[in-house]
Amino acid sequence: MPIMSDDMSARDRVLRIIIGLIVTAIGIFMFLYLNMWPGIIVAMLGIIPLSTGLLGSCPMVPLAG
């Protein structure tokens, strides 16, 4: 069993990348321009879908079935 399998369709990968970029950009904007420290947390949460989209594998997919 491979450690990281390609378990996402192309559509899912593109959506995850777009959503990850948008959420990360909102977090950076919140932190830099609105001086809101939760922007760092929002940006970090945006990295999750961005990285899974770029890698093409999500560790939660096998667990969900």
Secondary structure, 3 states (H helix, E strand, C coil): CCCCCCCCCHHHHHHHHHHHHHHHHHHHHHHHHCCCCHHHHHHHHHHHHHHHHHHCCCCHHHHHC
